[in-house]
Amino acid sequence: ACLYGFETGHEMVNANVFDLFAKKDKAKARQNLKKVLQSGHSQNLEYASLRKDGHKFTVELNIGLLRDKKGDPEGFVATIRDITAHKRRDLELKQSEEKYKTLFETRIHGAVVIDQNMKLLMVNKAGAEMFGFNSPDEALGIDIFDYIAPEEQEETRKIIIEDMFGKGSRRVHEFRTFSKSGDEIWINAEGGLTEFQCKIVGLVTFRDITERKRAEAQLL
């Protein structure tokens, strides 16, 4: 009763249950009740509902069919959960991720999001193309150290963990890496911590400086 703004359950006795649903979901509720008569139950159905004062909120409804001694339907029993806050958080998270993805994809340089195990959670188009992948999706899940020169992996890991993600110094570092096809690629990169899908992750942006490094090598 309190969920719907009533002081006591007595206020709801003999009320039309469909008056508790928002207009847009009344037909849906009627249809689902007909299905319960056939199946005997329904689970985790979401509805826009109405409080006594007309305020809308979202509920999750589970319904069971009650039968008399002869087995004939005689009523329904339902459990109701207010999921308004949960739905609001989901929407805010979705909007935040869409905004984040848009900003991420429009970067002109390479960018990756990595988890604590150094696995790729997201890479933009520029970054995927730089390393020879046909699409960002193809690169998801890879271990970034599979593309770092073996003799430099230990030092690179130390820089990423301690400097980029530990100190958050935003210093630019140079790394010798390899593309999917094995071609050497020098990059300069900077990174820091950010939040993605409610988790703390690493965001690294980088530029291809291979041509510059080759030119420098020729001058030596």
C-alpha positions as CSV (number, residue, x, y, z in Angstrom):
1,A,0.0,0.0,0.0
2,C,2.8,2.4,0.9
3,L,4.4,1.8,-2.4
4,Y,1.4,3.3,-4.1
5,G,1.0,6.2,-1.6
6,F,-1.8,4.7,0.5
7,E,-1.7,4.8,4.3
8,T,-3.2,1.4,4.8
9,G,-4.1,-1.6,2.7
10,H,-7.8,-1.1,3.5
11,E,-7.8,1.9,1.2
12,M,-6.9,-0.4,-1.8
13,V,-9.6,-3.0,-1.1
14,N,-12.1,-3.3,-4.0
15,A,-9.9,-0.9,-6.1
16,N,-9.6,-1.6,-9.8
17,V,-6.1,-3.0,-10.1
18,F,-5.8,-1.5,-13.6
19,D,-6.1,1.9,-12.1
20,L,-2.6,1.3,-10.7
21,F,-1.1,1.2,-14.2
22,A,-0.1,4.2,-16.3
23,K,-2.3,4.7,-19.3
24,K,0.3,3.5,-21.7
25,D,0.7,0.1,-19.9
26,K,-2.9,-0.7,-19.1
27,A,-3.4,-2.7,-22.3
28,K,-0.1,-4.5,-21.7
29,A,-1.2,-5.4,-18.2
30,R,-4.5,-6.8,-19.4
31,Q,-2.9,-8.9,-22.0
32,N,-0.3,-10.3,-19.6
33,L,-3.0,-11.2,-17.1
34,K,-4.7,-13.2,-19.8
35,K,-1.4,-15.0,-20.4
36,V,-1.1,-15.8,-16.7
37,L,-4.5,-17.5,-16.9
38,Q,-3.0,-19.9,-19.4
39,S,0.6,-20.3,-18.1
40,G,-0.1,-19.9,-14.4
41,H,2.5,-17.2,-13.8
42,S,4.6,-14.4,-15.2
43,Q,8.0,-13.1,-14.1
44,N,10.0,-9.9,-14.1
45,L,7.5,-7.8,-16.1
46,E,8.1,-4.0,-16.1
47,Y,5.3,-1.5,-16.0
48,A,4.8,2.2,-15.7
49,S,2.7,2.5,-12.6
50,L,0.8,5.3,-10.7
51,R,0.8,6.3,-7.1
52,K,-2.3,7.6,-5.4
53,D,-1.3,11.2,-6.2
54,G,-0.8,10.4,-9.9
55,H,3.0,10.3,-9.7
56,K,4.5,7.8,-12.2
57,F,7.1,5.2,-11.2
58,T,8.4,1.9,-12.6
59,V,7.7,-1.4,-11.1
60,E,8.8,-5.0,-11.7
61,L,5.9,-7.4,-11.3
62,N,5.7,-11.1,-10.7
63,I,2.3,-12.7,-10.9
64,G,1.0,-16.1,-9.9
65,L,-2.4,-17.7,-10.5
66,L,-4.5,-18.8,-7.5
67,R,-6.8,-21.8,-8.0
68,D,-9.7,-23.2,-5.9
69,K,-10.0,-26.8,-4.8
70,K,-11.4,-27.8,-8.2
71,G,-8.4,-26.3,-9.9
72,D,-10.3,-23.4,-11.4
73,P,-8.8,-19.9,-11.4
74,E,-10.0,-17.8,-8.5
75,G,-7.5,-14.9,-8.3
76,F,-4.0,-13.7,-8.6
77,V,-1.1,-13.1,-6.2
78,A,1.6,-10.6,-7.1
79,T,4.9,-9.3,-5.8
80,I,5.8,-5.8,-6.8
81,R,9.2,-4.1,-6.6
82,D,9.9,-0.4,-7.2
83,I,12.8,-0.2,-9.8
84,T,12.5,3.5,-10.6
85,A,16.0,4.3,-9.2
86,H,17.5,1.3,-10.9
87,K,16.0,2.3,-14.3
88,R,17.2,5.9,-13.8
89,R,20.7,4.7,-13.1
90,D,20.7,2.4,-16.2
91,L,19.5,5.3,-18.4
92,E,22.2,7.7,-16.9
93,L,24.9,5.0,-17.4
94,K,23.8,4.4,-21.0
95,Q,23.7,8.1,-21.8
96,S,27.1,8.6,-20.2
97,E,28.6,5.7,-22.1
98,E,27.2,6.9,-25.4
99,K,28.7,10.4,-24.8
100,Y,32.0,8.8,-23.8
101,K,32.0,6.6,-26.9
102,T,31.2,9.6,-29.2
103,L,34.1,11.6,-27.7
104,F,36.3,8.5,-27.9
105,E,35.6,7.7,-31.5
106,T,36.1,11.3,-32.7
107,R,39.7,11.5,-31.5
108,I,42.1,11.9,-34.5
109,H,44.8,9.9,-32.7
110,G,44.7,6.4,-31.4
111,A,43.0,5.7,-28.1
112,V,42.4,2.6,-26.1
113,V,40.6,1.6,-22.9
114,I,42.3,-1.2,-21.0
115,D,41.4,-3.1,-17.9
116,Q,43.7,-4.0,-14.9
117,N,44.9,-7.1,-16.8
118,M,45.9,-5.0,-19.8
119,K,43.2,-6.4,-21.9
120,L,41.6,-4.1,-24.5
121,L,38.0,-3.1,-23.6
122,M,37.7,-0.4,-26.4
123,V,39.8,1.0,-29.2
124,N,38.9,3.8,-31.6
125,K,39.0,3.5,-35.4
126,A,42.3,5.4,-35.6
127,G,44.0,3.1,-33.1
128,A,42.7,-0.1,-34.8
129,E,43.9,1.1,-38.2
130,M,47.3,2.1,-36.9
131,F,47.9,-1.5,-35.8
132,G,46.5,-3.1,-38.9
133,F,43.1,-4.3,-37.6
134,N,40.2,-4.3,-40.0
135,S,37.9,-2.8,-37.3
136,P,37.9,-1.8,-33.7
137,D,35.9,-4.9,-32.8
138,E,38.6,-7.2,-34.2
139,A,41.1,-5.8,-31.6
140,L,38.8,-6.2,-28.5
141,G,40.1,-8.5,-25.9
142,I,43.7,-8.6,-27.0
143,D,46.6,-8.3,-24.6
144,I,48.4,-5.1,-25.4
145,F,51.7,-6.7,-24.4
146,D,51.4,-9.1,-27.4
147,Y,52.2,-6.0,-29.5
148,I,55.1,-4.7,-27.4
149,A,58.7,-5.7,-28.1
150,P,59.5,-8.7,-25.8
151,E,62.7,-7.1,-24.4
152,E,60.7,-4.0,-23.5
153,Q,57.6,-5.5,-22.0
154,E,58.8,-5.3,-18.4
155,E,59.8,-1.7,-18.5
156,T,56.6,-0.8,-20.5
157,R,54.4,-2.5,-17.9
158,K,56.2,-0.6,-15.1
159,I,55.7,2.7,-16.9
160,I,52.0,2.1,-17.5
161,I,51.2,0.8,-14.0
162,E,53.4,3.2,-12.0
163,D,53.6,6.4,-14.0
164,M,50.5,6.5,-16.3
165,F,48.0,4.9,-13.9
166,G,49.7,5.2,-10.6
167,K,51.1,8.8,-10.4
168,G,48.8,10.1,-13.1
169,S,51.6,12.3,-14.3
170,R,50.3,12.6,-17.9
171,R,53.9,12.4,-19.1
172,V,54.4,11.4,-22.8
173,H,56.3,8.1,-23.2
174,E,57.7,6.5,-26.3
175,F,57.1,2.7,-27.0
176,R,58.3,0.3,-29.7
177,T,55.4,-1.8,-30.7
178,F,54.3,-4.1,-33.5
179,S,51.3,-4.1,-35.8
180,K,49.1,-7.2,-36.4
181,S,51.3,-8.1,-39.4
182,G,54.5,-7.7,-37.4
183,D,55.6,-4.3,-38.7
184,E,57.5,-2.1,-36.2
185,I,55.5,0.9,-35.0
186,W,56.9,3.6,-32.7
187,I,54.3,5.5,-30.8
188,N,54.3,8.2,-28.1
189,A,51.5,7.8,-25.6
190,E,50.1,9.3,-22.5
191,G,47.4,7.8,-20.2
192,G,45.5,8.1,-17.0
193,L,42.7,6.5,-15.1
194,T,39.0,7.0,-15.9
195,E,35.7,5.3,-15.2
196,F,34.0,3.0,-17.8
197,Q,31.0,0.8,-17.2
198,C,31.2,1.6,-13.5
199,K,34.8,0.3,-13.3
200,I,38.1,2.1,-13.0
201,V,40.1,1.6,-16.2
202,G,43.0,3.0,-18.1
203,L,42.6,5.4,-21.0
204,V,45.7,5.7,-23.2
205,T,46.0,8.0,-26.3
206,F,48.9,7.6,-28.7
207,R,50.4,8.9,-32.0
208,D,52.4,7.1,-34.7
209,I,56.0,8.5,-34.6
210,T,57.6,5.7,-36.7
211,E,58.7,8.0,-39.5
212,R,60.3,10.4,-37.0
213,K,62.2,7.6,-35.3
214,R,63.5,6.3,-38.6
215,A,64.7,9.7,-39.6
216,E,66.5,10.1,-36.3
217,A,68.1,6.7,-36.7
218,Q,69.5,7.7,-40.1
219,L,71.2,10.7,-38.6
220,L,73.1,8.6,-36.2
